[in-house]
């Protein structure tokens, strides 16, 4: 295997792809289904493969939140696109969205439709906490969580501003947590994490 040199480019010289251009690339076959991608700040990013702990944690989180949101006008979306602006269409691991999924038959949810975004990090902690946090904050996402599987912690980002979040809390395993939009819901962090094997 040939080692590739490490390259860095001036971000101002890179082409920024719009969401419409990104969709046209997919429709024309330039982006294939075998390579999962997402659009972040105009750049097409390859997504990491999901390991067993990642899948288990996401199922635990989705199941727990789904049980808590019964008979409420919200639904849980997992690993589906959301559109932050004209240059970012990430596919977060979990989103709580207002309304019914049929409300989004013609477009992806946008920040005004979203109550909570969660990313599950096994190999993506740096990107989730140092890149995506800025994009979500700039888009006005009020409540953003990163479930860190390696250190068994939950990063909670709140107070969105144009430059990032004003609050970044890190909760350890034994602390309960509630989404901002649902203070009546109390989640146990230990119940969201896969068992230690």
C-alpha positions as a Python dict, from the first residue, in 0.01 Angstrom:
ca = {
    (1, 'X'): (0, 0, 0),
    (2, 'X'): (138, 341, -98),
    (3, 'X'): (135, 609, 170),
    (4, 'X'): (-19, 932, 48),
    (5, 'X'): (143, 1261, 146),
    (6, 'X'): (-40, 1475, 396),
    (7, 'X'): (-177, 1778, 214),
    (8, 'X'): (-342, 2091, 342),
    (9, 'X'): (-523, 2342, 126),
    (10, 'X'): (-627, 2699, 178),
    (11, 'X'): (-1001, 2665, 240),
    (12, 'X'): (-1062, 2982, 37),
    (13, 'X'): (-932, 2809, -279),
    (14, 'X'): (-1161, 2504, -253),
    (15, 'X'): (-1484, 2481, -452),
    (16, 'X'): (-1788, 2498, -222),
    (17, 'X'): (-2063, 2267, -342),
    (18, 'X'): (-2421, 2373, -281),
    (19, 'X'): (-2692, 2136, -164),
    (20, 'X'): (-2852, 2152, -511),
    (21, 'X'): (-2520, 2064, -681),
    (22, 'X'): (-2468, 1782, -430),
    (23, 'X'): (-2811, 1638, -513),
    (24, 'X'): (-2743, 1664, -888),
    (25, 'X'): (-2415, 1473, -841),
    (26, 'X'): (-2602, 1194, -665),
    (27, 'X'): (-2876, 1186, -930),
    (28, 'X'): (-2619, 1168, -1211),
    (29, 'X'): (-2434, 878, -1046),
    (30, 'X'): (-2119, 1072, -953),
    (31, 'X'): (-2186, 987, -589),
    (32, 'X'): (-2260, 619, -551),
    (33, 'X'): (-2455, 449, -275),
    (34, 'X'): (-2153, 236, -189),
    (35, 'X'): (-1976, 545, -51),
    (36, 'X'): (-2177, 720, 219),
    (37, 'X'): (-2120, 1094, 209),
    (38, 'X'): (-2249, 1411, 366),
    (39, 'X'): (-2212, 1775, 269),
    (40, 'X'): (-2045, 1994, 534),
    (41, 'X'): (-1977, 2363, 466),
    (42, 'X'): (-1969, 2296, 92),
    (43, 'X'): (-1728, 2000, 115),
    (44, 'X'): (-1824, 1640, 38),
    (45, 'X'): (-1711, 1425, 329),
    (46, 'X'): (-1685, 1045, 334),
    (47, 'X'): (-1863, 901, 634),
    (48, 'X'): (-1705, 641, 861),
    (49, 'X'): (-1831, 285, 872),
    (50, 'X'): (-2057, 206, 1167),
    (51, 'X'): (-1915, -49, 1411),
    (52, 'X'): (-2123, -272, 1637),
    (53, 'X'): (-2094, -44, 1946),
    (54, 'X'): (-2208, 253, 1733),
    (55, 'X'): (-2511, 64, 1603),
    (56, 'X'): (-2599, -64, 1951),
    (57, 'X'): (-2572, 283, 2109),
    (58, 'X'): (-2787, 438, 1837),
    (59, 'X'): (-3055, 170, 1883),
    (60, 'X'): (-3053, 223, 2261),
    (61, 'X'): (-3082, 600, 2220),
    (62, 'X'): (-3355, 584, 1955),
    (63, 'X'): (-3557, 326, 2147),
    (64, 'X'): (-3531, 518, 2477),
    (65, 'X'): (-3634, 851, 2322),
    (66, 'X'): (-3909, 690, 2113),
    (67, 'X'): (-4070, 546, 2428),
    (68, 'X'): (-4055, 889, 2596),
    (69, 'X'): (-4213, 1072, 2301),
    (70, 'X'): (-4522, 852, 2261),
    (71, 'X'): (-4831, 1059, 2169),
    (72, 'X'): (-4627, 1376, 2115),
    (73, 'X'): (-4612, 1563, 1780),
    (74, 'X'): (-4246, 1469, 1718),
    (75, 'X'): (-4063, 1178, 1562),
    (76, 'X'): (-3716, 1026, 1580),
    (77, 'X'): (-3509, 1033, 1261),
    (78, 'X'): (-3193, 820, 1246),
    (79, 'X'): (-2908, 867, 1000),
    (80, 'X'): (-3120, 1073, 761),
    (81, 'X'): (-3023, 1405, 601),
    (82, 'X'): (-3109, 1744, 744),
    (83, 'X'): (-3044, 2072, 561),
    (84, 'X'): (-2868, 2334, 771),
    (85, 'X'): (-2824, 2591, 492),
    (86, 'X'): (-2738, 2602, 121),
    (87, 'X'): (-2397, 2437, 181),
    (88, 'X'): (-2450, 2180, 457),
    (89, 'X'): (-2658, 1864, 452),
    (90, 'X'): (-2524, 1637, 726),
    (91, 'X'): (-2672, 1300, 818),
    (92, 'X'): (-2667, 1301, 1198),
    (93, 'X'): (-2710, 977, 1384),
    (94, 'X'): (-3031, 1091, 1554),
    (95, 'X'): (-3260, 1392, 1532),
    (96, 'X'): (-3585, 1474, 1712),
    (97, 'X'): (-3802, 1644, 1451),
    (98, 'X'): (-4131, 1832, 1486),
    (99, 'X'): (-4441, 1690, 1322),
    (100, 'X'): (-4476, 1366, 1128),
    (101, 'X'): (-4226, 1215, 885),
    (102, 'X'): (-4475, 1270, 602),
    (103, 'X'): (-4440, 1645, 660),
    (104, 'X'): (-4094, 1605, 503),
    (105, 'X'): (-4187, 1416, 189),
    (106, 'X'): (-4077, 1709, -30),
    (107, 'X'): (-3779, 1842, 171),
    (108, 'X'): (-3542, 1748, 450),
    (109, 'X'): (-3592, 1894, 799),
    (110, 'X'): (-3427, 2232, 856),
    (111, 'X'): (-3312, 2390, 1185),
    (112, 'X'): (-3657, 2536, 1263),
    (113, 'X'): (-3797, 2179, 1256),
    (114, 'X'): (-3534, 2026, 1486),
    (115, 'X'): (-3540, 1992, 1868),
    (116, 'X'): (-3225, 1783, 1921),
    (117, 'X'): (-2932, 1654, 1713),
    (118, 'X'): (-2718, 1365, 1840),
    (119, 'X'): (-2401, 1221, 1692),
    (120, 'X'): (-2263, 889, 1820),
    (121, 'X'): (-1881, 902, 1820),
    (122, 'X'): (-1653, 604, 1822),
    (123, 'X'): (-1393, 722, 1568),
    (124, 'X'): (-1540, 1067, 1488),
    (125, 'X'): (-1517, 1254, 1820),
    (126, 'X'): (-1283, 1527, 1693),
    (127, 'X'): (-1499, 1602, 1388),
    (128, 'X'): (-1822, 1587, 1589),
    (129, 'X'): (-1691, 1819, 1865),
    (130, 'X'): (-1472, 2056, 1662),
    (131, 'X'): (-1634, 2079, 1317),
    (132, 'X'): (-1997, 1975, 1331),
    (133, 'X'): (-2054, 2165, 1655),
    (134, 'X'): (-1972, 2491, 1474),
    (135, 'X'): (-2202, 2410, 1181),
    (136, 'X'): (-2492, 2315, 1407),
    (137, 'X'): (-2442, 2626, 1622),
    (138, 'X'): (-2426, 2857, 1320),
    (139, 'X'): (-2748, 2701, 1191),
    (140, 'X'): (-2921, 2774, 1523),
    (141, 'X'): (-2956, 2416, 1652),
    (142, 'X'): (-3026, 2482, 2020),
    (143, 'X'): (-2940, 2138, 2159),
    (144, 'X'): (-2657, 1922, 2020),
    (145, 'X'): (-2523, 1607, 2187),
    (146, 'X'): (-2226, 1384, 2110),
    (147, 'X'): (-2235, 1039, 2271),
    (148, 'X'): (-1868, 946, 2312),
    (149, 'X'): (-1840, 566, 2318),
    (150, 'X'): (-1466, 550, 2387),
    (151, 'X'): (-1477, 752, 2710),
    (152, 'X'): (-1843, 669, 2789),
    (153, 'X'): (-1937, 1035, 2818),
    (154, 'X'): (-2199, 1267, 2675),
    (155, 'X'): (-2094, 1606, 2536),
    (156, 'X'): (-2381, 1856, 2551),
    (157, 'X'): (-2356, 2173, 2341),
    (158, 'X'): (-2603, 2455, 2404),
    (159, 'X'): (-2631, 2830, 2354),
    (160, 'X'): (-2585, 2851, 1978),
    (161, 'X'): (-2408, 3162, 1843),
    (162, 'X'): (-2271, 3251, 1496),
    (163, 'X'): (-1924, 3135, 1608),
    (164, 'X'): (-2014, 2820, 1803),
    (165, 'X'): (-2185, 2708, 2122),
    (166, 'X'): (-2142, 2912, 2439),
    (167, 'X'): (-2182, 2604, 2662),
    (168, 'X'): (-2009, 2265, 2633),
    (169, 'X'): (-2078, 2028, 2921),
    (170, 'X'): (-1934, 1678, 2950),
    (171, 'X'): (-2142, 1435, 3154),
    (172, 'X'): (-2007, 1116, 3301),
    (173, 'X'): (-2188, 785, 3305),
    (174, 'X'): (-2390, 824, 3625),
    (175, 'X'): (-2556, 1158, 3551),
    (176, 'X'): (-2913, 1196, 3417),
    (177, 'X'): (-2981, 1430, 3126),
    (178, 'X'): (-3287, 1591, 2965),
    (179, 'X'): (-3323, 1738, 2615),
    (180, 'X'): (-3379, 2116, 2626),
    (181, 'X'): (-3714, 2085, 2449),
    (182, 'X'): (-3832, 1806, 2683),
    (183, 'X'): (-3731, 1888, 3043),
    (184, 'X'): (-3980, 1628, 3168),
    (185, 'X'): (-3773, 1350, 3007),
    (186, 'X'): (-3489, 1218, 3219),
    (187, 'X'): (-3240, 988, 3048),
    (188, 'X'): (-2979, 778, 3220),
    (189, 'X'): (-2649, 795, 3036),
    (190, 'X'): (-2565, 439, 3137),
    (191, 'X'): (-2884, 319, 2963),
    (192, 'X'): (-2771, 479, 2635),
    (193, 'X'): (-2428, 316, 2629),
    (194, 'X'): (-2357, -38, 2509),
    (195, 'X'): (-2251, -279, 2782),
    (196, 'X'): (-1878, -305, 2843),
    (197, 'X'): (-1749, -634, 2704),
}
